[in-house]
Amino acid sequence: LYPHANSAGQMISDLYKAVGTGDNRRAFLEAHIKYVTGSTDDEYYVLVDSTGCPNACDIPITKVSRHENEVNIEFRAIVVVQQSTGLPIYYEIIPGNIVDVSTLGNILRKLRLYGCKVKYVLGDAGYCCPGTMERLILSGIEFMTRMNPTYDLYRKTVEEHYSEVADPGSTNTVRYRGRLVKVIKVPCVIGRDRQTGDEKTGFIYLCRDIQSYHSKADHLMKASHARTMTSEEIAKAVSRFGIFAIVSTMDL
């Protein structure tokens, strides 16, 4: 639009304002998505994640955010990446006080408007909730995400299969990026199609990161308050260290 613009000049903010209008952004995204996805088939596998951008700018989009027990004044940047190429497909900047779990459905709807037919979504735990999983199921989109430990399905799975994943033996132990992880695959109902009433069967992969378990246990034992804890209290405290769950619609 401005081939002779001086990006080192003092009026650079005016340039950003001129090229950053809503119409220009939409035109760019439409052309960019066609460019990135044009070299692949119609079934797009995407990774969705967001990051907080702390700042002291007095603008409406900068809000107080609480994310993973950290409080910041920030806005959040959401990025969708094509898994096969690693190329970014779509981005969006949202106020810092909007939680991830409420954004995934909106992002996927906007991708469809731009002609990107998402087939499979990988997302972090912040995007996982029963409502989101149900909407993905209704949309025919497969997904895999880390499960929030506060959900009933997570707690039920841990209660029923804790002894298997806590077993120190070598059964179901895999090596991943220099770590040993115990993995138990549990078939379960992860959602329901409200239109047909059909249950959607998926899988929860209950895991224990062995390195994380020992690291957190060692940290607890060095803490000052551990001196007043009984052996039973310490054993109960460390019992859940290193445990996490991944939920997937596909049998991996």
TIKESE-538021 format. One record per residue (C-alpha): residue number from 1; residue in three letters; x negated, y negated, z negated. Coordinates in steps of 0.25 Angstrom, whole numbers, padded with zeros to 4 digits. Layout:
<mivos>
 vose drense    xx    yy    zz
  NUM    Ala     X     Y     Z
...
</mivos>
This chain:
<mivos>
 vose drense    xx    yy    zz
    1    Leu  0000  0000  0000
    2    Tyr -0011 -0010 -0003
    3    Pro -0024 -0005  0004
    4    His -0032 -0017  0001
    5    Ala -0029 -0018 -0014
    6    Asn -0040 -0021 -0023
    7    Ser -0039 -0011 -0034
    8    Ala -0050 -0018 -0042
    9    Gly -0043 -0031 -0042
   10    Gln -0036 -0038 -0053
   11    Met -0023 -0036 -0047
   12    Ile -0023 -0021 -0047
   13    Ser -0011 -0021 -0057
   14    Asp -0003 -0028 -0046
   15    Leu -0007 -0017 -0036
   16    Tyr -0003 -0006 -0046
   17    Lys  0010 -0013 -0047
   18    Ala  0013 -0014 -0032
   19    Val  0009  0001 -0029
   20    Gly  0016  0006 -0042
   21    Thr  0030  0003 -0039
   22    Gly  0041  0014 -0040
   23    Asp  0043  0015 -0025
   24    Asn  0028  0016 -0022
   25    Arg  0026  0027 -0033
   26    Arg  0038  0035 -0027
   27    Ala  0033  0034 -0013
   28    Phe  0019  0038 -0018
   29    Leu  0024  0050 -0025
   30    Glu  0033  0055 -0014
   31    Ala  0021  0054 -0004
   32    His  0012  0060 -0014
   33    Ile  0021  0072 -0018
   34    Lys  0023  0076 -0003
   35    Tyr  0008  0075 -0001
   36    Val  0004  0084 -0013
   37    Thr  0015  0094 -0011
   38    Gly  0015  0095  0004
   39    Ser  0004  0104  0004
   40    Thr  0011  0115 -0005
   41    Asp  0024  0123 -0004
   42    Asp  0037  0118 -0010
   43    Glu  0035  0125 -0024
   44    Tyr  0027  0115 -0032
   45    Tyr  0020  0120 -0045
   46    Val  0017  0107 -0054
   47    Leu  0011  0104 -0067
   48    Val  0018  0093 -0075
   49    Asp  0011  0086 -0086
   50    Ser  0011  0072 -0093
   51    Thr  0001  0064 -0101
   52    Gly  0002  0052 -0110
   53    Cys -0005  0039 -0106
   54    Pro -0007  0031 -0119
   55    Asn -0007  0016 -0116
   56    Ala -0005  0002 -0123
   57    Cys  0002 -0004 -0111
   58    Asp  0015 -0011 -0114
   59    Ile  0024 -0005 -0103
   60    Pro  0037  0002 -0104
   61    Ile  0031  0016 -0101
   62    Thr  0022  0016 -0112
   63    Lys  0029  0022 -0124
   64    Val  0026  0030 -0137
   65    Ser  0024  0044 -0134
   66    Arg  0023  0056 -0143
   67    His  0016  0068 -0136
   68    Glu  0010  0080 -0143
   69    Asn  0011  0073 -0156
   70    Glu  0003  0061 -0151
   71    Val  0009  0047 -0151
   72    Asn  0005  0038 -0140
   73    Ile  0010  0025 -0133
   74    Glu  0009  0030 -0118
   75    Phe  0016  0033 -0105
   76    Arg  0016  0047 -0099
   77    Ala  0011  0051 -0086
   78    Ile  0017  0064 -0080
   79    Val  0010  0071 -0068
   80    Val  0015  0083 -0060
   81    Val  0004  0090 -0053
   82    Gln  0004  0101 -0042
   83    Gln -0001  0114 -0048
   84    Ser -0007  0119 -0035
   85    Thr -0015  0107 -0031
   86    Gly -0017  0099 -0044
   87    Leu -0012  0087 -0037
   88    Pro -0002  0077 -0045
   89    Ile  0012  0077 -0038
   90    Tyr  0019  0067 -0047
   91    Tyr  0017  0058 -0059
   92    Glu  0026  0049 -0068
   93    Ile  0023  0040 -0079
   94    Ile  0033  0040 -0090
   95    Pro  0035  0033 -0104
   96    Gly  0027  0039 -0115
   97    Asn  0039  0042 -0123
   98    Ile  0045  0051 -0113
   99    Val  0042  0066 -0117
  100    Asp  0037  0076 -0106
  101    Val  0049  0085 -0108
  102    Ser  0059  0075 -0102
  103    Thr  0051  0072 -0090
  104    Leu  0048  0085 -0083
  105    Gly  0062  0086 -0076
  106    Asn  0062  0072 -0071
  107    Ile  0048  0074 -0065
  108    Leu  0053  0087 -0058
  109    Arg  0065  0080 -0052
  110    Lys  0056  0069 -0047
  111    Leu  0047  0079 -0040
  112    Arg  0059  0085 -0033
  113    Leu  0063  0071 -0028
  114    Tyr  0049  0069 -0022
  115    Gly  0050  0083 -0015
  116    Cys  0041  0091 -0025
  117    Lys  0049  0104 -0028
  118    Val  0043  0109 -0041
  119    Lys  0042  0124 -0043
  120    Tyr  0034  0126 -0055
  121    Val  0031  0117 -0067
  122    Leu  0019  0117 -0077
  123    Gly  0021  0108 -0088
  124    Asp  0016  0106 -0102
  125    Ala  0024  0108 -0115
  126    Gly  0029  0094 -0115
  127    Tyr  0038  0097 -0103
  128    Cys  0044  0110 -0109
  129    Cys  0058  0110 -0115
  130    Pro  0070  0119 -0114
  131    Gly  0077  0108 -0105
  132    Thr  0066  0106 -0096
  133    Met  0064  0121 -0094
  134    Glu  0079  0123 -0091
  135    Arg  0078  0111 -0081
  136    Leu  0066  0118 -0074
  137    Ile  0073  0131 -0073
  138    Leu  0086  0124 -0067
  139    Ser  0077  0118 -0057
  140    Gly  0070  0131 -0053
  141    Ile  0057  0126 -0058
  142    Glu  0047  0136 -0064
  143    Phe  0039  0131 -0075
  144    Met  0028  0134 -0086
  145    Thr  0026  0125 -0098
  146    Arg  0020  0126 -0112
  147    Met  0032  0127 -0122
  148    Asn  0034  0118 -0133
  149    Pro  0033  0125 -0146
  150    Thr  0045  0118 -0152
  151    Tyr  0055  0126 -0143
  152    Asp  0063  0138 -0148
  153    Leu  0058  0147 -0137
  154    Tyr  0044  0144 -0140
  155    Arg  0046  0147 -0155
  156    Lys  0054  0160 -0152
  157    Thr  0043  0165 -0143
  158    Val  0032  0162 -0153
  159    Glu  0040  0169 -0164
  160    Glu  0042  0182 -0156
  161    His  0029  0183 -0149
  162    Tyr  0019  0176 -0159
  163    Ser  0012  0189 -0163
  164    Glu  0009  0192 -0149
  165    Val  0002  0179 -0146
  166    Ala -0005  0179 -0159
  167    Asp -0011  0193 -0158
  168    Pro -0026  0191 -0157
  169    Gly -0028  0203 -0148
  170    Ser -0031  0201 -0133
  171    Thr -0018  0205 -0128
  172    Asn -0012  0194 -0119
  173    Thr -0024  0185 -0121
  174    Val -0029  0177 -0109
  175    Arg -0040  0168 -0106
  176    Tyr -0037  0154 -0101
  177    Arg -0047  0143 -0099
  178    Gly -0056  0148 -0110
  179    Arg -0045  0151 -0120
  180    Leu -0039  0164 -0124
  181    Val -0024  0163 -0125
  182    Lys -0014  0174 -0129
  183    Val -0002  0174 -0120
  184    Ile  0012  0181 -0122
  185    Lys  0022  0181 -0111
  186    Val  0036  0180 -0116
  187    Pro  0048  0181 -0106
  188    Cys  0060  0172 -0111
  189    Val  0072  0164 -0107
  190    Ile  0066  0150 -0105
  191    Gly  0079  0143 -0099
  192    Arg  0092  0144 -0093
  193    Asp  0098  0140 -0080
  194    Arg  0111  0132 -0085
  195    Gln  0117  0133 -0071
  196    Thr  0117  0148 -0070
  197    Gly  0114  0152 -0084
  198    Asp  0103  0161 -0080
  199    Glu  0091  0162 -0090
  200    Lys  0077  0158 -0085
  201    Thr  0067  0168 -0090
  202    Gly  0053  0164 -0092
  203    Phe  0041  0166 -0100
  204    Ile  0034  0161 -0112
  205    Tyr  0019  0163 -0113
  206    Leu  0016  0162 -0128
  207    Cys  0001  0159 -0130
  208    Arg -0009  0157 -0140
  209    Asp -0022  0150 -0137
  210    Ile -0032  0157 -0145
  211    Gln -0043  0146 -0145
  212    Ser -0032  0136 -0149
  213    Tyr -0028  0145 -0161
  214    His -0041  0146 -0167
  215    Ser -0045  0132 -0165
  216    Lys -0032  0127 -0172
  217    Ala -0034  0137 -0183
  218    Asp -0048  0133 -0185
  219    His -0044  0118 -0185
  220    Leu -0033  0121 -0196
  221    Met -0043  0129 -0205
  222    Lys -0052  0117 -0205
  223    Ala -0041  0107 -0209
  224    Ser -0041  0102 -0223
  225    His -0026  0106 -0225
  226    Ala -0030  0121 -0222
  227    Arg -0037  0122 -0235
  228    Thr -0023  0122 -0243
  229    Met -0016  0132 -0233
  230    Thr -0015  0146 -0236
  231    Ser -0019  0157 -0227
  232    Glu -0004  0160 -0223
  233    Glu -0002  0145 -0220
  234    Ile -0014  0145 -0211
  235    Ala -0010  0157 -0204
  236    Lys  0004  0152 -0201
  237    Ala -0002  0138 -0197
  238    Val -0012  0145 -0186
  239    Ser -0002  0155 -0181
  240    Arg  0004  0146 -0170
  241    Phe -0010  0140 -0166
  242    Gly -0013  0141 -0151
  243    Ile  0001  0146 -0148
  244    Phe  0009  0140 -0136
  245    Ala  0019  0145 -0126
  246    Ile  0021  0143 -0111
  247    Val  0034  0145 -0104
  248    Ser  0036  0148 -0090
  249    Thr  0046  0152 -0080
  250    Met  0037  0161 -0073
  251    Asp  0030  0174 -0077
  252    Leu  0015  0171 -0077
</mivos>
